[in-house]
Amino acid sequence: MFRKMIMLGVVAGAAGGVPALYQSNPEFYRELLHAALTLSANENPQQVAASRPASSPLPMNSETSVLLGRKVSITADETGHFVGRFKLNGRELSAMIDTGATYVAINRDTARRIGVSLNSSDFKYEVNTANGKVRAAATTIDSLQIGRIYVENIDAVVLDDRALDKILIGMSFLDRLARFQVENRALVLEQ
């Protein structure tokens, strides 16, 4: 009986450490899951495909890791920028974190793609960008999500397509998080 209690304690202790181990090395667990699915697929491919969850907790791309809770890590790319897959109004798009941007910034094409409609008269603001002063429209993005981090009603600016060729995730999103900080060449976002 005493031996069973000790074994139960060892198993419970080991199981309690799995989340911490995953957070410190998520790539190992992705490879382990991939290997297990590959082995299972060799036995019965239809069963494996049917048993996979529709919404996987695995990262949305190779640079973004979904951590425990509402926490995401984005590894710096080769240029040192933090680029991840975000959902703007439910539409998944690549975006770059820009702590120097006051607002989330999108161009007109992206605004149309995520369901934000604007008129020419909406472009009544002048903003300073890295490329100089440009006209902008103020808007609100209904929802912005990365991993399990989900924020509603984000202030944003819309610029002309020629003035902005990417989506910038600025402080209007980042200030709504509990924290964001760089750790080991990765930006950690936490809600």
KEKE-3310 file (N, C-alpha, C; in steps of 0.2 Angstrom, whole numbers, plus 5000, padded with zeros to 4 digits):
npx = (5004:5010:5019:5011:5006:5017:5021:5009:5011:5022:5018:5008:5015:5024:5015:5010:5021:5021:5014:5023:5035:5031:5029:5042:5048:5041:5042:5048:5036:5028:5034:5034:5020:5018:5025:5018:5006:5010:5014:5002:4995:5000:4995:4981:4975:4963:4956:4965:4964:4951:4951:4958:4957:4947:4950:4966:4978:4990:5004:4999:5008:5025:5032:5025:5020:5008:5006:5003:4987:4982:4992:5005:5019:5030:5042:5057:5059:5071:5075:5073:5061:5044:5033:5017:5003:4987:4970:4959:4944:4939:4946:4960:4976:4993:5003:5013:5021:5022:5029:5031:5020:5005:4992:4983:4987:4981:4979:4968:4964:4965:4956:4944:4944:4942:4930:4927:4920:4923:4922:4929:4928:4931:4944:4951:4961:4978:4993:5009:5021:5034:5037:5033:5021:5004:4987:4973:4961:4950:4945:4937:4941:4932:4936:4951:4963:4976:4982:4976:4973:4962:4954:4942:4935:4945:4955:4959:4969:4966:4976:4981:4983:4996:5003:5005:5010:5008:5001:5001:5003:4999:5000:4987:4982:4992:4992:4981:4984:4989:5003:5018:5033:5050:5059:5072:5074:5061:5045:5034:5017:5004:4988)
npy = (4994:5006:5008:5010:5022:5030:5029:5035:5048:5052:5051:5061:5072:5073:5075:5087:5095:5096:5107:5118:5113:5112:5126:5131:5124:5123:5119:5106:5098:5100:5093:5081:5078:5079:5067:5057:5058:5055:5042:5036:5039:5030:5019:5020:5031:5038:5038:5046:5059:5062:5063:5074:5090:5103:5116:5120:5120:5123:5134:5148:5151:5148:5157:5161:5157:5149:5151:5145:5149:5165:5170:5174:5171:5179:5176:5185:5190:5188:5201:5207:5211:5209:5198:5192:5181:5188:5190:5200:5207:5194:5190:5182:5188:5193:5203:5216:5220:5236:5246:5259:5265:5274:5269:5255:5252:5251:5248:5255:5244:5233:5237:5236:5222:5217:5222:5235:5250:5265:5282:5294:5307:5303:5303:5314:5317:5321:5312:5308:5298:5286:5289:5302:5315:5310:5308:5302:5291:5289:5274:5260:5244:5230:5217:5210:5198:5186:5171:5165:5177:5190:5205:5218:5232:5241:5255:5262:5268:5272:5271:5277:5265:5266:5273:5264:5247:5236:5229:5237:5234:5243:5254:5255:5243:5236:5242:5238:5225:5215:5214:5216:5211:5209:5194:5184:5186:5186:5192:5193:5192:5196:5193)
npz = (5000:5004:4994:4983:4986:4986:4972:4966:4971:4964:4951:4951:4954:4943:4933:4936:4933:4919:4912:4915:4909:4896:4893:4894:4883:4870:4857:4858:4862:4852:4842:4847:4848:4834:4830:4836:4830:4817:4818:4822:4811:4802:4805:4805:4795:4793:4805:4813:4806:4809:4822:4826:4834:4828:4831:4834:4848:4844:4838:4827:4817:4812:4820:4831:4847:4857:4873:4890:4897:4894:4885:4874:4864:4853:4842:4837:4820:4806:4804:4816:4819:4827:4821:4818:4817:4817:4821:4814:4817:4815:4804:4798:4798:4794:4805:4811:4827:4834:4844:4844:4838:4840:4838:4832:4815:4799:4781:4768:4760:4768:4778:4771:4769:4782:4785:4788:4783:4774:4769:4758:4764:4777:4779:4787:4796:4800:4801:4808:4800:4797:4785:4783:4783:4782:4776:4786:4793:4807:4816:4823:4827:4829:4835:4840:4839:4845:4847:4862:4867:4867:4862:4862:4853:4848:4846:4830:4815:4798:4784:4768:4754:4748:4758:4768:4769:4777:4791:4807:4824:4836:4851:4855:4856:4863:4876:4882:4887:4900:4902:4892:4885:4881:4880:4879:4864:4860:4860:4873:4876:4886:4893)
capx = (5000:5014:5023:5006:5005:5023:5020:5004:5014:5027:5014:5005:5021:5026:5009:5010:5026:5020:5013:5029:5040:5028:5030:5049:5051:5035:5044:5048:5030:5025:5038:5032:5013:5018:5028:5013:5001:5013:5014:4995:4992:5003:4990:4974:4975:4956:4955:4969:4961:4944:4951:4961:4953:4946:4954:4972:4981:4997:5004:4996:5013:5031:5035:5020:5019:5003:5008:4998:4983:4981:4999:5008:5026:5032:5050:5059:5061:5078:5076:5072:5054:5040:5027:5013:4996:4982:4963:4956:4937:4939:4950:4967:4981:5000:5004:5019:5020:5025:5028:5031:5014:5000:4986:4984:4987:4979:4978:4961:4963:4964:4950:4939:4944:4939:4923:4927:4919:4925:4922:4934:4928:4933:4951:4952:4966:4985:4997:5016:5023:5041:5037:5031:5014:4999:4980:4971:4954:4950:4940:4937:4941:4928:4940:4958:4965:4981:4981:4970:4972:4956:4952:4937:4934:4952:4956:4964:4969:4967:4980:4980:4987:5002:5007:5006:5009:5007:4997:5005:4999:5002:4999:4980:4981:4996:4990:4975:4986:4992:5010:5021:5040:5055:5062:5076:5073:5054:5040:5029:5011:4999:4981)
capy = (5000:5012:5008:5013:5029:5034:5029:5040:5054:5053:5052:5067:5077:5073:5078:5094:5099:5096:5114:5122:5110:5114:5133:5132:5121:5121:5115:5099:5095:5100:5088:5075:5077:5077:5061:5053:5058:5052:5035:5034:5039:5024:5013:5022:5038:5041:5039:5051:5065:5063:5064:5080:5095:5108:5122:5117:5125:5124:5140:5149:5150:5146:5162:5163:5151:5150:5148:5143:5154:5170:5172:5172:5173:5180:5176:5190:5188:5189:5208:5209:5213:5204:5198:5186:5180:5191:5190:5207:5206:5187:5188:5181:5192:5194:5210:5218:5224:5242:5250:5266:5267:5275:5265:5250:5255:5247:5252:5254:5237:5229:5239:5233:5215:5216:5224:5243:5254:5272:5287:5299:5312:5301:5304:5321:5318:5321:5309:5308:5292:5286:5291:5309:5316:5307:5308:5296:5290:5285:5269:5255:5237:5226:5212:5209:5192:5182:5165:5166:5184:5193:5212:5221:5239:5244:5261:5261:5272:5269:5275:5275:5259:5268:5275:5258:5241:5231:5230:5238:5233:5248:5254:5255:5236:5233:5245:5234:5219:5215:5215:5214:5212:5205:5189:5179:5187:5184:5197:5190:5196:5192:5197)
capz = (5000:5005:4988:4978:4988:4983:4965:4965:4972:4959:4945:4952:4954:4936:4929:4938:4930:4912:4909:4915:4904:4889:4892:4893:4877:4867:4851:4859:4863:4845:4838:4850:4845:4827:4829:4838:4825:4811:4820:4822:4804:4798:4807:4802:4793:4793:4812:4815:4804:4812:4830:4827:4835:4823:4833:4837:4852:4842:4836:4821:4812:4816:4824:4836:4851:4861:4880:4895:4899:4889:4884:4867:4863:4846:4841:4832:4813:4804:4804:4823:4820:4829:4816:4820:4814:4821:4819:4815:4815:4813:4798:4800:4794:4797:4807:4815:4833:4833:4850:4842:4835:4845:4837:4827:4809:4793:4775:4765:4757:4774:4781:4767:4770:4789:4786:4790:4777:4775:4764:4757:4769:4784:4780:4789:4801:4797:4805:4806:4799:4796:4778:4783:4785:4778:4779:4790:4795:4813:4816:4828:4825:4834:4839:4838:4843:4844:4851:4866:4869:4863:4864:4858:4852:4847:4841:4824:4810:4792:4779:4761:4753:4746:4764:4773:4766:4782:4797:4813:4830:4840:4858:4857:4858:4868:4882:4884:4889:4907:4901:4886:4886:4877:4884:4874:4857:4859:4863:4876:4877:4891:4895)
cpx = (5004:5017:5018:5006:5011:5023:5015:5007:5018:5024:5011:5010:5023:5021:5009:5015:5026:5019:5019:5034:5037:5030:5038:5052:5045:5036:5045:5042:5026:5028:5035:5024:5013:5020:5022:5008:5003:5012:5007:4993:4994:4998:4983:4973:4968:4954:4958:4966:4955:4945:4955:4956:4952:4950:4960:4975:4988:4998:5001:5002:5020:5034:5031:5019:5013:5005:5002:4994:4982:4988:5002:5015:5027:5039:5051:5061:5069:5080:5075:5065:5050:5033:5024:5006:4991:4975:4960:4949:4936:4943:4957:4972:4988:5000:5010:5018:5025:5024:5028:5025:5009:4994:4988:4983:4986:4979:4970:4960:4961:4958:4944:4938:4941:4933:4922:4926:4920:4924:4928:4934:4930:4940:4953:4957:4973:4989:5004:5018:5031:5042:5035:5024:5009:4992:4978:4964:4954:4944:4941:4937:4937:4932:4947:4961:4972:4982:4975:4969:4967:4954:4947:4938:4941:4952:4961:4964:4970:4971:4979:4985:4994:5007:5008:5005:5009:5003:5002:5000:5002:4999:4992:4978:4985:4995:4984:4977:4989:4999:5012:5029:5044:5059:5066:5074:5066:5050:5035:5023:5006:4993:4979)
cpy = (5006:5013:5012:5020:5033:5034:5035:5047:5056:5055:5059:5073:5078:5077:5085:5098:5099:5103:5118:5119:5112:5122:5134:5129:5119:5117:5108:5095:5095:5094:5081:5073:5075:5070:5056:5052:5054:5044:5032:5034:5033:5018:5014:5029:5042:5043:5045:5058:5067:5065:5071:5086:5100:5115:5120:5122:5126:5131:5141:5149:5149:5151:5164:5157:5153:5147:5147:5150:5159:5174:5169:5174:5173:5181:5182:5187:5189:5197:5211:5211:5207:5204:5191:5186:5182:5190:5197:5206:5199:5185:5188:5184:5192:5202:5210:5222:5230:5246:5257:5269:5268:5271:5259:5253:5250:5252:5251:5247:5233:5231:5236:5225:5213:5219:5232:5247:5262:5276:5291:5305:5310:5302:5312:5322:5318:5318:5309:5300:5292:5289:5299:5309:5313:5308:5302:5296:5287:5280:5265:5248:5233:5221:5211:5203:5189:5177:5166:5173:5188:5200:5215:5229:5242:5250:5260:5267:5269:5274:5273:5269:5261:5270:5269:5252:5235:5233:5231:5238:5238:5248:5254:5248:5234:5236:5242:5227:5220:5216:5213:5216:5207:5201:5184:5180:5186:5190:5193:5194:5192:5197:5195)
cpz = (5000:4998:4983:4980:4985:4976:4963:4966:4967:4952:4945:4951:4947:4932:4930:4935:4922:4909:4909:4910:4897:4888:4891:4886:4873:4860:4852:4859:4856:4841:4841:4848:4838:4826:4831:4833:4819:4812:4819:4815:4800:4800:4804:4801:4794:4800:4815:4813:4807:4819:4831:4829:4829:4825:4837:4842:4850:4839:4829:4815:4816:4820:4831:4840:4856:4868:4884:4896:4893:4888:4878:4867:4855:4845:4835:4825:4812:4804:4811:4824:4823:4825:4818:4816:4819:4818:4820:4813:4813:4807:4800:4795:4797:4799:4811:4821:4832:4839:4849:4839:4840:4844:4832:4820:4803:4787:4773:4763:4763:4778:4777:4769:4777:4790:4788:4783:4779:4769:4763:4762:4776:4785:4781:4794:4797:4803:4803:4806:4798:4789:4777:4785:4780:4781:4781:4792:4802:4813:4822:4825:4831:4838:4836:4843:4841:4849:4855:4869:4864:4866:4859:4858:4852:4843:4836:4820:4803:4787:4772:4759:4751:4752:4768:4769:4770:4787:4803:4819:4835:4848:4860:4859:4864:4875:4886:4887:4897:4907:4894:4887:4882:4881:4879:4867:4855:4863:4866:4878:4882:4893:4902)
residu = (MET:PHE:ARG:LYS:MET:ILE:MET:LEU:GLY:VAL:VAL:ALA:GLY:ALA:ALA:GLY:GLY:VAL:PRO:ALA:LEU:TYR:GLN:SER:ASN:PRO:GLU:PHE:TYR:ARG:GLU:LEU:LEU:HIS:ALA:ALA:LEU:THR:LEU:SER:ALA:ASN:GLU:ASN:PRO:GLN:GLN:VAL:ALA:ALA:SER:ARG:PRO:ALA:SER:SER:PRO:LEU:PRO:MET:ASN:SER:GLU:THR:SER:VAL:LEU:LEU:GLY:ARG:LYS:VAL:SER:ILE:THR:ALA:ASP:GLU:THR:GLY:HIS:PHE:VAL:GLY:ARG:PHE:LYS:LEU:ASN:GLY:ARG:GLU:LEU:SER:ALA:MET:ILE:ASP:THR:GLY:ALA:THR:TYR:VAL:ALA:ILE:ASN:ARG:ASP:THR:ALA:ARG:ARG:ILE:GLY:VAL:SER:LEU:ASN:SER:SER:ASP:PHE:LYS:TYR:GLU:VAL:ASN:THR:ALA:ASN:GLY:LYS:VAL:ARG:ALA:ALA:ALA:THR:THR:ILE:ASP:SER:LEU:GLN:ILE:GLY:ARG:ILE:TYR:VAL:GLU:ASN:ILE:ASP:ALA:VAL:VAL:LEU:ASP:ASP:ARG:ALA:LEU:ASP:LYS:ILE:LEU:ILE:GLY:MET:SER:PHE:LEU:ASP:ARG:LEU:ALA:ARG:PHE:GLN:VAL:GLU:ASN:ARG:ALA:LEU:VAL:LEU:GLU:GLN)
# end
